[in-house]
Amino acid sequence: MSTPSELATVYAALILHDDCIAITAEKIAALIKAAGVEVESYWPSLFAKLLEKKSVDDLIMNVGSGGGSGAVTMAAPSAGGAAAAPAAAAVEEKQEEPKDESDDDLGFSLFD
């Protein structure tokens, strides 16, 4: 769960990014101060250092993809990468769930 200090810092960084302004600790702190929010002094510099090395666009586009991966292939290819493609295809086929026909029988679906 995010604290108000974290949220204020994130929003300030997003405002700077949206306006195509370089994200620095000083600019983040200035925006937070202008908003009348009090945050611990380390938040602006922490976020500025993080965003020096990361693309804000990449972070925004991957917001829902965090955490671990769902499926892990256990077999490692012994000779080159040729075996990796069939293994990945087999995992994808197993993940597909059969269509539940009970909704079709009723003539409606929960998501229609």
N, CA, C and O atoms as a GROMACS GRO file, in nm:
protein
  448
    1MET      N    1   0.085  -0.117   0.000
    1MET     CA    2   0.000   0.000   0.000
    1MET      C    3   0.090   0.124   0.000
    1MET      O    4   0.191   0.128   0.069
    2SER      N    5   0.052   0.221  -0.076
    2SER     CA    6   0.133   0.341  -0.090
    2SER      C    7   0.097   0.444   0.017
    2SER      O    8  -0.018   0.456   0.059
    3THR      N    9   0.199   0.516   0.058
    3THR     CA   10   0.178   0.624   0.154
    3THR      C   11   0.149   0.752   0.077
    3THR      O   12   0.177   0.760  -0.043
    4PRO      N   13   0.092   0.852   0.143
    4PRO     CA   14   0.069   0.980   0.074
    4PRO      C   15   0.199   1.041   0.020
    4PRO      O   16   0.197   1.105  -0.085
    5SER      N   17   0.310   1.021   0.089
    5SER     CA   18   0.438   1.073   0.040
    5SER      C   19   0.478   1.007  -0.091
    5SER      O   20   0.523   1.074  -0.184
    6GLU      N   21   0.461   0.876  -0.099
    6GLU     CA   22   0.494   0.804  -0.222
    6GLU      C   23   0.404   0.850  -0.336
    6GLU      O   24   0.451   0.876  -0.447
    7LEU      N   25   0.275   0.858  -0.308
    7LEU     CA   26   0.181   0.898  -0.413
    7LEU      C   27   0.210   1.039  -0.464
    7LEU      O   28   0.207   1.063  -0.584
    8ALA      N   29   0.236   1.131  -0.373
    8ALA     CA   30   0.266   1.268  -0.415
    8ALA      C   31   0.391   1.271  -0.503
    8ALA      O   32   0.396   1.345  -0.601
    9THR      N   33   0.489   1.191  -0.468
    9THR     CA   34   0.613   1.187  -0.545
    9THR      C   35   0.590   1.124  -0.682
    9THR      O   36   0.643   1.172  -0.782
   10VAL      N   37   0.512   1.018  -0.687
   10VAL     CA   38   0.481   0.953  -0.814
   10VAL      C   39   0.404   1.048  -0.904
   10VAL      O   40   0.436   1.062  -1.022
   11TYR      N   41   0.303   1.114  -0.848
   11TYR     CA   42   0.224   1.207  -0.929
   11TYR      C   43   0.310   1.322  -0.981
   11TYR      O   44   0.295   1.363  -1.096
   12ALA      N   45   0.398   1.373  -0.898
   12ALA     CA   46   0.487   1.481  -0.942
   12ALA      C   47   0.576   1.434  -1.057
   12ALA      O   48   0.595   1.507  -1.154
   13ALA      N   49   0.630   1.313  -1.046
   13ALA     CA   50   0.715   1.259  -1.152
   13ALA      C   51   0.635   1.239  -1.281
   13ALA      O   52   0.684   1.266  -1.390
   14LEU      N   53   0.511   1.192  -1.267
   14LEU     CA   54   0.427   1.173  -1.385
   14LEU      C   55   0.391   1.306  -1.452
   14LEU      O   56   0.384   1.314  -1.574
   15ILE      N   57   0.368   1.409  -1.372
   15ILE     CA   58   0.339   1.542  -1.427
   15ILE      C   59   0.459   1.592  -1.506
   15ILE      O   60   0.444   1.643  -1.617
   16LEU      N   61   0.577   1.577  -1.449
   16LEU     CA   62   0.699   1.621  -1.520
   16LEU      C   63   0.716   1.544  -1.650
   16LEU      O   64   0.748   1.602  -1.753
   17HIS      N   65   0.695   1.414  -1.643
   17HIS     CA   66   0.709   1.331  -1.763
   17HIS      C   67   0.606   1.371  -1.869
   17HIS      O   68   0.639   1.380  -1.987
   18ASP      N   69   0.484   1.394  -1.826
   18ASP     CA   70   0.378   1.430  -1.919
   18ASP      C   71   0.407   1.563  -1.990
   18ASP      O   72   0.369   1.581  -2.106
   19ASP      N   73   0.473   1.654  -1.920
   19ASP     CA   74   0.509   1.783  -1.979
   19ASP      C   75   0.645   1.781  -2.047
   19ASP      O   76   0.695   1.886  -2.088
   20CYS      N   77   0.705   1.662  -2.061
   20CYS     CA   78   0.835   1.644  -2.126
   20CYS      C   79   0.944   1.728  -2.058
   20CYS      O   80   1.030   1.785  -2.125
   21ILE      N   81   0.939   1.733  -1.927
   21ILE     CA   82   1.039   1.804  -1.848
   21ILE      C   83   1.127   1.699  -1.781
   21ILE      O   84   1.078   1.596  -1.734
   22ALA      N   85   1.256   1.725  -1.776
   22ALA     CA   86   1.348   1.632  -1.712
   22ALA      C   87   1.307   1.611  -1.566
   22ALA      O   88   1.276   1.706  -1.495
   23ILE      N   89   1.308   1.485  -1.524
   23ILE     CA   90   1.266   1.452  -1.388
   23ILE      C   91   1.387   1.458  -1.296
   23ILE      O   92   1.475   1.371  -1.301
   24THR      N   93   1.390   1.560  -1.212
   24THR     CA   94   1.498   1.577  -1.115
   24THR      C   95   1.437   1.587  -0.976
   24THR      O   96   1.318   1.614  -0.960
   25ALA      N   97   1.520   1.566  -0.876
   25ALA     CA   98   1.474   1.574  -0.737
   25ALA      C   99   1.422   1.715  -0.706
   25ALA      O  100   1.323   1.731  -0.635
   26GLU      N  101   1.490   1.816  -0.758
   26GLU     CA  102   1.451   1.954  -0.731
   26GLU      C  103   1.314   1.985  -0.791
   26GLU      O  104   1.231   2.051  -0.728
   27LYS      N  105   1.290   1.938  -0.913
   27LYS     CA  106   1.162   1.965  -0.978
   27LYS      C  107   1.049   1.887  -0.913
   27LYS      O  108   0.938   1.939  -0.900
   28ILE      N  109   1.076   1.764  -0.872
   28ILE     CA  110   0.974   1.687  -0.800
   28ILE      C  111   0.940   1.757  -0.669
   28ILE      O  112   0.822   1.772  -0.635
   29ALA      N  113   1.042   1.799  -0.596
   29ALA     CA  114   1.020   1.867  -0.468
   29ALA      C  115   0.943   1.998  -0.488
   29ALA      O  116   0.857   2.032  -0.406
   30ALA      N  117   0.971   2.070  -0.595
   30ALA     CA  118   0.901   2.196  -0.622
   30ALA      C  119   0.753   2.172  -0.650
   30ALA      O  120   0.668   2.247  -0.602
   31LEU      N  121   0.722   2.068  -0.727
   31LEU     CA  122   0.582   2.037  -0.755
   31LEU      C  123   0.508   1.995  -0.628
   31LEU      O  124   0.394   2.035  -0.605
   32ILE      N  125   0.574   1.914  -0.546
   32ILE     CA  126   0.511   1.868  -0.422
   32ILE      C  127   0.486   1.987  -0.330
   32ILE      O  128   0.380   1.996  -0.267
   33LYS      N  129   0.582   2.077  -0.322
   33LYS     CA  130   0.567   2.196  -0.237
   33LYS      C  131   0.454   2.284  -0.289
   33LYS      O  132   0.375   2.336  -0.211
   34ALA      N  133   0.446   2.300  -0.422
   34ALA     CA  134   0.340   2.382  -0.481
   34ALA      C  135   0.202   2.323  -0.456
   34ALA      O  136   0.103   2.395  -0.448
   35ALA      N  137   0.196   2.191  -0.443
   35ALA     CA  138   0.069   2.124  -0.416
   35ALA      C  139   0.031   2.133  -0.269
   35ALA      O  140  -0.082   2.099  -0.231
   36GLY      N  141   0.124   2.178  -0.186
   36GLY     CA  142   0.096   2.191  -0.043
   36GLY      C  143   0.101   2.059   0.032
   36GLY      O  144   0.036   2.043   0.135
   37VAL      N  145   0.177   1.965  -0.021
   37VAL     CA  146   0.189   1.833   0.041
   37VAL      C  147   0.326   1.824   0.109
   37VAL      O  148   0.427   1.867   0.052
   38GLU      N  149   0.328   1.770   0.228
   38GLU     CA  150   0.455   1.750   0.298
   38GLU      C  151   0.498   1.604   0.283
   38GLU      O  152   0.423   1.512   0.313
   39VAL      N  153   0.621   1.588   0.235
   39VAL     CA  154   0.677   1.453   0.221
   39VAL      C  155   0.815   1.451   0.285
   39VAL      O  156   0.878   1.554   0.306
   40GLU      N  157   0.860   1.331   0.317
   40GLU     CA  158   0.994   1.316   0.370
   40GLU      C  159   1.094   1.358   0.262
   40GLU      O  160   1.070   1.338   0.143
   41SER      N  161   1.203   1.416   0.303
   41SER     CA  162   1.297   1.477   0.210
   41SER      C  163   1.365   1.376   0.116
   41SER      O  164   1.417   1.416   0.012
   42TYR      N  165   1.366   1.250   0.150
   42TYR     CA  166   1.436   1.153   0.066
   42TYR      C  167   1.354   1.106  -0.054
   42TYR      O  168   1.411   1.052  -0.149
   43TRP      N  169   1.221   1.124  -0.054
   43TRP     CA  170   1.138   1.074  -0.164
   43TRP      C  171   1.173   1.134  -0.299
   43TRP      O  172   1.191   1.059  -0.395
   44PRO      N  173   1.183   1.266  -0.312
   44PRO     CA  174   1.214   1.321  -0.445
   44PRO      C  175   1.347   1.270  -0.503
   44PRO      O  176   1.354   1.235  -0.620
   45SER      N  177   1.451   1.265  -0.420
   45SER     CA  178   1.580   1.218  -0.472
   45SER      C  179   1.576   1.068  -0.503
   45SER      O  180   1.641   1.022  -0.597
   46LEU      N  181   1.502   0.992  -0.425
   46LEU     CA  182   1.490   0.848  -0.449
   46LEU      C  183   1.424   0.822  -0.584
   46LEU      O  184   1.472   0.740  -0.663
   47PHE      N  185   1.314   0.891  -0.611
   47PHE     CA  186   1.245   0.872  -0.738
   47PHE      C  187   1.325   0.927  -0.854
   47PHE      O  188   1.326   0.867  -0.962
   48ALA      N  189   1.392   1.038  -0.836
   48ALA     CA  190   1.474   1.095  -0.944
   48ALA      C  191   1.586   0.998  -0.981
   48ALA      O  192   1.615   0.980  -1.099
   49LYS      N  193   1.650   0.937  -0.882
   49LYS     CA  194   1.756   0.840  -0.911
   49LYS      C  195   1.701   0.718  -0.982
   49LYS      O  196   1.764   0.665  -1.074
   50LEU      N  197   1.584   0.672  -0.941
   50LEU     CA  198   1.523   0.556  -1.005
   50LEU      C  199   1.491   0.587  -1.151
   50LEU      O  200   1.517   0.505  -1.239
   51LEU      N  201   1.434   0.704  -1.175
   51LEU     CA  202   1.390   0.737  -1.310
   51LEU      C  203   1.503   0.780  -1.401
   51LEU      O  204   1.480   0.798  -1.521
   52GLU      N  205   1.624   0.799  -1.348
   52GLU     CA  206   1.740   0.822  -1.434
   52GLU      C  207   1.772   0.697  -1.514
   52GLU      O  208   1.817   0.704  -1.628
   53LYS      N  209   1.748   0.581  -1.452
   53LYS     CA  210   1.787   0.454  -1.512
   53LYS      C  211   1.671   0.382  -1.580
   53LYS      O  212   1.694   0.289  -1.658
   54LYS      N  213   1.548   0.422  -1.552
   54LYS     CA  214   1.430   0.356  -1.608
   54LYS      C  215   1.353   0.452  -1.696
   54LYS      O  216   1.353   0.573  -1.672
   55SER      N  217   1.288   0.398  -1.795
   55SER     CA  218   1.202   0.478  -1.881
   55SER      C  219   1.063   0.484  -1.818
   55SER      O  220   1.005   0.380  -1.786
   56VAL      N  221   1.010   0.603  -1.800
   56VAL     CA  222   0.877   0.618  -1.742
   56VAL      C  223   0.774   0.553  -1.833
   56VAL      O  224   0.678   0.491  -1.785
   57ASP      N  225   0.791   0.565  -1.963
   57ASP     CA  226   0.699   0.501  -2.057
   57ASP      C  227   0.697   0.350  -2.037
   57ASP      O  228   0.590   0.289  -2.038
   58ASP      N  229   0.813   0.289  -2.020
   58ASP     CA  230   0.819   0.145  -1.997
   58ASP      C  231   0.750   0.108  -1.866
   58ASP      O  232   0.679   0.007  -1.859
   59LEU      N  233   0.771   0.187  -1.763
   59LEU     CA  234   0.706   0.159  -1.636
   59LEU      C  235   0.555   0.169  -1.646
   59LEU      O  236   0.483   0.088  -1.588
   60ILE      N  237   0.507   0.267  -1.720
   60ILE     CA  238   0.363   0.284  -1.737
   60ILE      C  239   0.305   0.168  -1.818
   60ILE      O  240   0.199   0.115  -1.783
   61MET      N  241   0.372   0.130  -1.923
   61MET     CA  242   0.321   0.024  -2.009
   61MET      C  243   0.324  -0.113  -1.942
   61MET      O  244   0.246  -0.201  -1.979
   62ASN      N  245   0.410  -0.133  -1.845
   62ASN     CA  246   0.424  -0.262  -1.780
   62ASN      C  247   0.367  -0.263  -1.638
   62ASN      O  248   0.407  -0.346  -1.557
   63VAL      N  249   0.277  -0.173  -1.609
   63VAL     CA  250   0.227  -0.160  -1.473
   63VAL      C  251   0.156  -0.287  -1.425
   63VAL      O  252   0.162  -0.318  -1.306
   64GLY      N  253   0.090  -0.358  -1.512
   64GLY     CA  254   0.017  -0.477  -1.472
   64GLY      C  255   0.094  -0.605  -1.487
   64GLY      O  256   0.042  -0.712  -1.457
   65SER      N  257   0.217  -0.599  -1.533
   65SER     CA  258   0.291  -0.721  -1.562
   65SER      C  259   0.392  -0.757  -1.454
   65SER      O  260   0.476  -0.844  -1.476
   66GLY      N  261   0.386  -0.694  -1.340
   66GLY     CA  262   0.482  -0.721  -1.233
   66GLY      C  263   0.466  -0.861  -1.177
   66GLY      O  264   0.378  -0.935  -1.219
   67GLY      N  265   0.548  -0.896  -1.084
   67GLY     CA  266   0.541  -1.027  -1.021
   67GLY      C  267   0.608  -1.133  -1.105
   67GLY      O  268   0.676  -1.103  -1.203
   68GLY      N  269   0.587  -1.256  -1.065
   68GLY     CA  270   0.650  -1.368  -1.133
   68GLY      C  271   0.571  -1.411  -1.255
   68GLY      O  272   0.459  -1.366  -1.278
   69SER      N  273   0.632  -1.498  -1.332
   69SER     CA  274   0.563  -1.549  -1.450
   69SER      C  275   0.474  -1.664  -1.409
   69SER      O  276   0.499  -1.731  -1.309
   70GLY      N  277   0.371  -1.686  -1.486
   70GLY     CA  278   0.273  -1.790  -1.454
   70GLY      C  279   0.325  -1.929  -1.482
   70GLY      O  280   0.321  -2.015  -1.394
   71ALA      N  281   0.374  -1.955  -1.602
   71ALA     CA  282   0.418  -2.088  -1.640
   71ALA      C  283   0.569  -2.093  -1.654
   71ALA      O  284   0.630  -1.999  -1.706
   72VAL      N  285   0.627  -2.200  -1.608
   72VAL     CA  286   0.771  -2.218  -1.619
   72VAL      C  287   0.795  -2.347  -1.694
   72VAL      O  288   0.740  -2.451  -1.659
   73THR      N  289   0.879  -2.341  -1.798
   73THR     CA  290   0.913  -2.460  -1.873
   73THR      C  291   1.027  -2.530  -1.801
   73THR      O  292   1.132  -2.470  -1.776
   74MET      N  293   1.007  -2.655  -1.768
   74MET     CA  294   1.106  -2.730  -1.690
   74MET      C  295   1.215  -2.790  -1.778
   74MET      O  296   1.328  -2.806  -1.730
   75ALA      N  297   1.187  -2.823  -1.903
   75ALA     CA  298   1.286  -2.888  -1.988
   75ALA      C  299   1.378  -2.784  -2.050
   75ALA      O  300   1.332  -2.687  -2.111
   76ALA      N  301   1.507  -2.804  -2.033
   76ALA     CA  302   1.606  -2.714  -2.092
   76ALA      C  303   1.656  -2.775  -2.221
   76ALA      O  304   1.682  -2.895  -2.225
   77PRO      N  305   1.670  -2.697  -2.327
   77PRO     CA  306   1.719  -2.753  -2.452
   77PRO      C  307   1.865  -2.795  -2.438
   77PRO      O  308   1.947  -2.721  -2.385
   78SER      N  309   1.896  -2.917  -2.486
   78SER     CA  310   2.031  -2.968  -2.471
   78SER      C  311   2.122  -2.927  -2.587
   78SER      O  312   2.243  -2.915  -2.569
   79ALA      N  313   2.064  -2.906  -2.706
   79ALA     CA  314   2.146  -2.870  -2.822
   79ALA      C  315   2.086  -2.748  -2.889
   79ALA      O  316   1.994  -2.761  -2.970
   80GLY      N  317   2.137  -2.632  -2.858
   80GLY     CA  318   2.089  -2.510  -2.921
   80GLY      C  319   1.952  -2.467  -2.870
   80GLY      O  320   1.902  -2.524  -2.773
   81GLY      N  321   1.892  -2.368  -2.933
   81GLY     CA  322   1.764  -2.316  -2.891
   81GLY      C  323   1.648  -2.370  -2.971
   81GLY      O  324   1.536  -2.321  -2.958
   82ALA      N  325   1.671  -2.470  -3.055
   82ALA     CA  326   1.566  -2.523  -3.141
   82ALA      C  327   1.455  -2.589  -3.062
   82ALA      O  328   1.340  -2.589  -3.106
   83ALA      N  329   1.484  -2.646  -2.948
   83ALA     CA  330   1.383  -2.716  -2.868
   83ALA      C  331   1.298  -2.619  -2.787
   83ALA      O  332   1.193  -2.659  -2.736
   84ALA      N  333   1.339  -2.495  -2.775
   84ALA     CA  334   1.265  -2.400  -2.692
   84ALA      C  335   1.130  -2.365  -2.754
   84ALA      O  336   1.032  -2.351  -2.681
   85ALA      N  337   1.122  -2.350  -2.884
   85ALA     CA  338   0.997  -2.312  -2.949
   85ALA      C  339   0.888  -2.417  -2.931
   85ALA      O  340   0.776  -2.381  -2.895
   86PRO      N  341   0.915  -2.547  -2.955
   86PRO     CA  342   0.811  -2.648  -2.933
   86PRO      C  343   0.770  -2.655  -2.786
   86PRO      O  344   0.652  -2.678  -2.756
   87ALA      N  345   0.863  -2.638  -2.694
   87ALA     CA  346   0.830  -2.643  -2.552
   87ALA      C  347   0.738  -2.528  -2.515
   87ALA      O  348   0.642  -2.546  -2.439
   88ALA      N  349   0.766  -2.408  -2.568
   88ALA     CA  350   0.681  -2.292  -2.540
   88ALA      C  351   0.543  -2.312  -2.601
   88ALA      O  352   0.443  -2.275  -2.539
   89ALA      N  353   0.536  -2.369  -2.720
   89ALA     CA  354   0.407  -2.393  -2.784
   89ALA      C  355   0.326  -2.494  -2.704
   89ALA      O  356   0.204  -2.480  -2.692
   90ALA      N  357   0.392  -2.596  -2.648
   90ALA     CA  358   0.322  -2.696  -2.568
   90ALA      C  359   0.266  -2.634  -2.442
   90ALA      O  360   0.155  -2.668  -2.400
   91VAL      N  361   0.340  -2.543  -2.379
   91VAL     CA  362   0.291  -2.477  -2.258
   91VAL      C  363   0.170  -2.391  -2.290
   91VAL      O  364   0.073  -2.389  -2.214
   92GLU      N  365   0.175  -2.318  -2.403
   92GLU     CA  366   0.062  -2.233  -2.442
   92GLU      C  367  -0.062  -2.316  -2.468
   92GLU      O  368  -0.172  -2.275  -2.432
   93GLU      N  369  -0.046  -2.431  -2.532
   93GLU     CA  370  -0.161  -2.516  -2.560
   93GLU      C  371  -0.225  -2.566  -2.432
   93GLU      O  372  -0.347  -2.577  -2.423
   94LYS      N  373  -0.144  -2.597  -2.332
   94LYS     CA  374  -0.196  -2.648  -2.206
   94LYS      C  375  -0.270  -2.540  -2.128
   94LYS      O  376  -0.361  -2.572  -2.050
   95GLN      N  377  -0.234  -2.413  -2.147
   95GLN     CA  378  -0.296  -2.306  -2.072
   95GLN      C  379  -0.435  -2.272  -2.122
   95GLN      O  380  -0.515  -2.216  -2.047
   96GLU      N  381  -0.466  -2.304  -2.247
   96GLU     CA  382  -0.598  -2.275  -2.300
   96GLU      C  383  -0.701  -2.360  -2.228
   96GLU      O  384  -0.685  -2.482  -2.213
   97GLU      N  385  -0.807  -2.295  -2.183
   97GLU     CA  386  -0.912  -2.367  -2.113
   97GLU      C  387  -1.023  -2.402  -2.211
   97GLU      O  388  -1.051  -2.324  -2.302
   98PRO      N  389  -1.084  -2.516  -2.193
   98PRO     CA  390  -1.195  -2.550  -2.282
   98PRO      C  391  -1.311  -2.454  -2.259
   98PRO      O  392  -1.334  -2.408  -2.147
   99LYS      N  393  -1.383  -2.424  -2.367
   99LYS     CA  394  -1.493  -2.330  -2.358
   99LYS      C  395  -1.606  -2.392  -2.277
   99LYS      O  396  -1.646  -2.505  -2.301
  100ASP      N  397  -1.655  -2.316  -2.182
  100ASP     CA  398  -1.765  -2.361  -2.099
  100ASP      C  399  -1.894  -2.336  -2.175
  100ASP      O  400  -1.929  -2.222  -2.203
  101GLU      N  401  -1.965  -2.444  -2.208
  101GLU     CA  402  -2.084  -2.431  -2.289
  101GLU      C  403  -2.210  -2.408  -2.206
  101GLU      O  404  -2.318  -2.395  -2.262
  102SER      N  405  -2.198  -2.403  -2.074
  102SER     CA  406  -2.316  -2.384  -1.991
  102SER      C  407  -2.380  -2.249  -2.014
  102SER      O  408  -2.502  -2.237  -2.006
  103ASP      N  409  -2.300  -2.146  -2.041
  103ASP     CA  410  -2.355  -2.014  -2.070
  103ASP      C  411  -2.429  -2.013  -2.204
  103ASP      O  412  -2.530  -1.944  -2.219
  104ASP      N  413  -2.379  -2.090  -2.301
  104ASP     CA  414  -2.443  -2.095  -2.431
  104ASP      C  415  -2.581  -2.160  -2.421
  104ASP      O  416  -2.674  -2.122  -2.492
  105ASP      N  417  -2.594  -2.256  -2.332
  105ASP     CA  418  -2.722  -2.325  -2.316
  105ASP      C  419  -2.829  -2.230  -2.263
  105ASP      O  420  -2.947  -2.246  -2.295
  106LEU      N  421  -2.790  -2.132  -2.183
  106LEU     CA  422  -2.887  -2.039  -2.123
  106LEU      C  423  -2.921  -1.923  -2.215
  106LEU      O  424  -3.021  -1.855  -2.194
  107GLY      N  425  -2.840  -1.900  -2.316
  107GLY     CA  426  -2.867  -1.793  -2.409
  107GLY      C  427  -2.810  -1.659  -2.369
  107GLY      O  428  -2.835  -1.559  -2.437
  108PHE      N  429  -2.736  -1.653  -2.260
  108PHE     CA  430  -2.672  -1.529  -2.219
  108PHE      C  431  -2.540  -1.560  -2.151
  108PHE      O  432  -2.515  -1.673  -2.109
  109SER      N  433  -2.458  -1.457  -2.140
  109SER     CA  434  -2.329  -1.473  -2.074
  109SER      C  435  -2.315  -1.361  -1.970
  109SER      O  436  -2.377  -1.255  -1.984
  110LEU      N  437  -2.238  -1.384  -1.872
  110LEU     CA  438  -2.216  -1.286  -1.767
  110LEU      C  439  -2.152  -1.159  -1.822
  110LEU      O  440  -2.176  -1.050  -1.770
  111PHE      N  441  -2.069  -1.172  -1.926
  111PHE     CA  442  -1.994  -1.058  -1.978
  111PHE      C  443  -2.051  -1.002  -2.108
  111PHE      O  444  -1.985  -0.919  -2.171
  112ASP      N  445  -2.168  -1.043  -2.150
  112ASP     CA  446  -2.228  -0.988  -2.273
  112ASP      C  447  -2.306  -0.862  -2.243
  112ASP      O  448  -2.363  -0.802  -2.333
   0.00000   0.00000   0.00000
